[in-house]
Amino acid sequence: MDLDLHIHSTASDGFLSPAEVVEAAIDARLDVIALTDHDTVAGVPPAIEAAAGRSLEVVAALEVSTTLGDQEFHILGYFVDPFDERLLAHTAEASRRRKSRMEGMLGRLREQGIDLSFEAVARRASEDGSLGRPHLAHAMVEAGYVESAPKAFELYIGNEHPAYLPTRLLEPEEAIRMIRSAGGVSVWAHPPVDRLPELLPLLVKAGLEGLEVYRPRMSSGRMVRLEEAARRAGLLVSGGSDWHGPEHGRLGEFRVKSPEVAGLLSAGGL
């Protein structure tokens, strides 16, 4: 089987609707995808409905934003119940905090001479979507402040720039517990290799079950280090493109094979 276990839709900061993501995945001849929108499972039911009776399996998932100190880390939750009350409450709180965070980032950008309204950013997102930096980046392009969305991140809103504010929602341990309570499997998304010795023991103690190992453009050396870290800690492995839409290339250009993630699939009953 061919899989992509890290995909976003308009339910957060992707640019295709959940149903359109399903069509793109079928066109790419993928067998299994996970819809992993930021801090929401709103896109999962329509994606599952769009895939019903067709050649694609949709895994119910999300990507939970967490902070530890001043740094942001993301925890993927696979095979969750999309109607779990705690997840739905998290979605509502995340939406509120993301709006507040965006207002803060817009204020910091104004100090640098970039004047955008909240409405200019919000209209880039779907009505019930989770507001994120890609929406801000595209609003900056539309207003003529930068030539492309990647340039906005490079010059103004990347993690290392003054306008950046983390999404302060949960600590990683809380996210892991929430995912587990919703019946899911927790996987550390795009883990920074240099922080593994420090953080992985803490997350494993909190119940972390896997590492995202296979990603586009990852060097073989980093991949080997992640594979070894997962093996030593007795963790499952996952992989995906972190695809947000056509501007990131064609869905299916990056894919993982089922033997690479067999343990995770088995944990989810696939």
C-alpha positions as CSV (number, residue, x, y, z in Angstrom):
1,M,0.0,0.0,0.0
2,D,1.0,3.6,-0.6
3,L,0.3,6.1,2.1
4,D,0.6,9.7,3.1
5,L,0.0,10.2,6.9
6,H,0.4,13.9,7.2
7,I,-2.0,16.1,5.1
8,H,-3.8,19.4,5.8
9,S,-7.1,20.8,4.4
10,T,-9.1,24.0,4.7
11,A,-10.2,22.8,8.1
12,S,-6.9,24.3,9.2
13,D,-4.2,25.9,6.9
14,G,-4.5,23.7,3.8
15,F,-5.9,25.1,0.6
16,L,-8.1,22.2,-0.6
17,S,-11.3,21.2,1.2
18,P,-11.4,17.7,2.8
19,A,-13.4,16.4,-0.2
20,E,-10.9,17.9,-2.6
21,V,-8.0,16.3,-0.7
22,V,-9.7,12.9,-1.1
23,E,-10.0,13.5,-4.8
24,A,-6.4,14.5,-5.1
25,A,-5.3,11.4,-3.1
26,I,-7.4,9.1,-5.4
27,D,-5.9,10.8,-8.5
28,A,-2.4,10.1,-7.0
29,R,-3.3,6.5,-6.4
30,L,-2.7,6.6,-2.7
31,D,-4.3,3.8,-0.7
32,V,-4.3,5.5,2.7
33,I,-4.1,9.1,3.9
34,A,-4.4,10.7,7.3
35,L,-6.0,14.1,7.5
36,T,-4.0,15.8,10.2
37,D,-5.3,19.4,10.5
38,H,-4.0,21.6,13.2
39,D,-5.9,21.3,16.4
40,T,-9.1,20.2,14.7
41,V,-10.9,17.1,13.5
42,A,-13.5,19.1,11.7
43,G,-12.3,17.9,8.3
44,V,-12.3,14.2,9.1
45,P,-16.0,13.3,8.8
46,P,-16.4,15.0,5.3
47,A,-13.2,13.4,4.2
48,I,-14.4,9.9,5.3
49,E,-17.7,10.6,3.6
50,A,-16.0,11.6,0.4
51,A,-13.9,8.4,0.4
52,A,-16.8,6.0,1.3
53,G,-17.0,3.1,-1.1
54,R,-13.9,4.2,-3.1
55,S,-10.3,3.1,-3.3
56,L,-9.0,5.3,-0.4
57,E,-8.9,4.8,3.3
58,V,-9.0,8.0,5.4
59,V,-7.4,7.8,8.9
60,A,-9.0,10.1,11.5
61,A,-6.2,12.2,12.8
62,L,-5.1,15.7,13.9
63,E,-1.9,17.6,14.6
64,V,-1.9,19.1,18.1
65,S,0.2,22.3,18.7
66,T,2.0,22.2,22.0
67,T,4.5,24.5,23.8
68,L,7.3,23.6,26.1
69,G,9.1,26.7,27.4
70,D,9.4,29.0,24.5
71,Q,9.4,26.3,21.8
72,E,6.5,24.8,19.9
73,F,6.2,21.1,19.3
74,H,3.5,19.2,17.3
75,I,2.0,15.9,18.3
76,L,0.1,13.9,15.7
77,G,-2.8,11.9,16.9
78,Y,-3.8,8.9,14.7
79,F,-7.0,6.8,14.7
80,V,-8.8,9.2,17.1
81,D,-12.5,9.4,17.6
82,P,-13.5,12.6,15.7
83,F,-16.5,13.0,17.9
84,D,-14.7,12.7,21.2
85,E,-15.9,15.5,23.5
86,R,-12.5,16.4,24.8
87,L,-11.1,16.8,21.2
88,L,-14.1,18.9,20.2
89,A,-13.6,21.1,23.3
90,H,-9.9,21.4,22.3
91,T,-10.9,22.5,18.8
92,A,-13.1,25.3,20.1
93,E,-10.4,26.6,22.5
94,A,-7.7,26.3,19.8
95,S,-9.8,28.4,17.4
96,R,-10.2,31.1,20.1
97,R,-6.5,31.2,20.9
98,R,-5.4,31.1,17.3
99,K,-7.5,34.2,16.6
100,S,-5.8,36.0,19.6
101,R,-2.4,34.8,18.4
102,M,-3.0,36.2,14.9
103,E,-4.0,39.6,16.3
104,G,-0.8,39.6,18.3
105,M,1.3,38.8,15.2
106,L,-0.5,41.4,13.2
107,G,0.4,44.0,15.9
108,R,4.1,42.9,15.7
109,L,4.1,43.2,11.9
110,R,2.6,46.8,12.2
111,E,5.7,47.7,14.2
112,Q,7.7,46.7,11.2
113,G,5.6,48.7,8.7
114,I,3.3,45.9,7.5
115,D,-0.3,47.0,8.1
116,L,-2.8,44.2,7.5
117,S,-6.3,43.9,9.0
118,F,-7.4,40.7,10.8
119,E,-10.2,40.4,8.2
120,A,-7.7,40.3,5.4
121,V,-6.1,37.2,6.9
122,A,-9.3,35.6,8.1
123,R,-10.9,35.6,4.7
124,R,-8.1,33.4,3.5
125,A,-9.4,30.6,5.8
126,S,-12.6,28.6,5.6
127,E,-15.4,29.7,7.9
128,D,-14.7,27.0,10.5
129,G,-11.0,26.6,9.7
130,S,-8.1,26.9,12.1
131,L,-6.3,30.2,11.4
132,G,-2.6,29.8,10.9
133,R,0.5,31.4,9.5
134,P,0.0,30.3,5.9
135,H,-3.2,32.4,5.8
136,L,-1.1,35.4,7.0
137,A,1.6,34.7,4.5
138,H,-0.9,34.7,1.6
139,A,-2.5,37.9,2.9
140,M,0.9,39.5,2.8
141,V,1.4,38.4,-0.8
142,E,-2.0,39.7,-1.7
143,A,-1.2,43.1,-0.2
144,G,2.1,43.2,-2.0
145,Y,4.4,43.1,1.0
146,V,6.2,39.9,-0.2
147,E,6.4,38.1,-3.5
148,S,5.6,34.6,-2.2
149,A,4.3,32.8,0.9
150,P,7.7,31.2,1.6
151,K,9.3,34.7,1.4
152,A,6.9,35.8,4.2
153,F,8.1,33.0,6.4
154,E,11.8,33.7,5.5
155,L,11.6,37.5,6.2
156,Y,8.9,38.1,8.7
157,I,6.9,35.2,10.3
158,G,9.2,32.3,10.6
159,N,9.9,30.9,14.1
160,E,13.1,33.0,14.4
161,H,11.5,36.4,13.5
162,P,10.2,39.0,15.9
163,A,6.6,38.8,14.6
164,Y,6.3,35.1,15.4
165,L,4.2,34.0,18.4
166,P,3.8,30.3,19.3
167,T,0.3,28.8,19.5
168,R,0.1,28.3,23.3
169,L,-2.4,25.6,23.9
170,L,-1.2,22.5,25.7
171,E,2.1,21.1,26.9
172,P,3.2,17.9,25.0
173,E,2.2,15.6,27.9
174,E,-1.3,17.0,28.0
175,A,-1.6,16.5,24.2
176,I,-0.5,12.9,24.5
177,R,-3.0,12.2,27.2
178,M,-5.8,13.9,25.2
179,I,-5.0,11.8,22.1
180,R,-4.9,8.6,24.2
181,S,-8.3,9.4,25.8
182,A,-9.8,9.8,22.3
183,G,-8.6,6.3,21.4
184,G,-5.6,7.5,19.3
185,V,-1.9,6.9,18.9
186,S,0.4,9.8,19.6
187,V,3.4,10.5,17.3
188,W,5.9,13.3,17.5
189,A,5.6,15.3,14.3
190,H,8.8,16.4,12.5
191,P,10.9,16.0,15.7
192,P,14.1,18.0,15.8
193,V,16.9,15.5,15.8
194,D,19.2,17.7,18.0
195,R,16.5,17.8,20.8
196,L,15.9,14.0,20.9
197,P,18.3,13.1,23.7
198,E,16.8,15.8,25.9
199,L,13.1,15.5,25.1
200,L,12.4,12.0,23.9
201,P,12.7,10.4,27.4
202,L,10.2,12.9,28.8
203,L,7.7,12.3,26.0
204,V,8.0,8.6,26.2
205,K,7.4,8.7,29.9
206,A,4.3,10.8,29.2
207,G,3.0,8.1,26.9
208,L,4.3,9.0,23.4
209,E,4.0,6.1,21.1
210,G,5.8,7.1,17.9
211,L,8.1,9.3,15.9
212,E,7.5,10.8,12.4
213,V,10.5,9.5,10.6
214,Y,9.8,9.7,6.9
215,R,9.4,13.2,5.4
216,P,10.2,14.9,2.1
217,R,13.7,16.3,1.6
218,M,15.0,14.6,4.7
219,S,18.7,13.6,4.6
220,S,19.4,9.9,4.9
221,G,21.6,10.7,7.9
222,R,18.8,12.4,9.8
223,M,16.4,9.6,8.9
224,V,18.7,7.0,10.2
225,R,19.1,8.9,13.4
226,L,15.3,9.0,13.8
227,E,14.9,5.4,13.0
228,E,17.5,4.4,15.5
229,A,16.0,6.6,18.2
230,A,12.6,5.1,17.6
231,R,14.0,1.6,17.7
232,R,15.9,2.2,21.0
233,A,12.8,3.7,22.6
234,G,10.5,1.0,21.3
235,L,8.4,3.5,19.4
236,L,6.3,3.2,16.2
237,V,7.3,5.2,13.2
238,S,5.2,7.3,10.8
239,G,5.7,9.4,7.7
240,G,4.0,11.9,5.5
241,S,4.4,14.9,3.2
242,D,2.9,17.6,5.5
243,W,1.1,18.6,2.3
244,H,-1.0,21.8,2.4
245,G,-2.0,22.2,-1.3
246,P,-0.9,22.3,-4.9
247,E,1.7,25.1,-4.3
248,H,3.6,22.5,-2.3
249,G,3.8,20.2,-5.3
250,R,1.5,17.4,-6.3
251,L,0.0,15.1,-3.6
252,G,1.5,11.7,-4.0
253,E,5.0,12.9,-5.0
254,F,6.1,11.8,-1.6
255,R,4.6,8.6,-0.1
256,V,5.5,5.9,2.3
257,K,5.1,2.2,1.9
258,S,3.1,0.1,4.3
259,P,6.0,-2.1,5.5
260,E,7.7,1.1,6.7
261,V,4.8,2.0,9.0
262,A,3.4,-1.5,9.6
263,G,3.5,-1.2,13.4
264,L,1.5,2.0,13.3
265,L,-1.1,0.5,10.9
266,S,-1.4,-2.5,13.1
267,A,-2.0,-0.3,16.1
268,G,-4.8,1.3,14.3
269,G,-6.3,-1.9,13.1
270,L,-5.4,-1.5,9.4
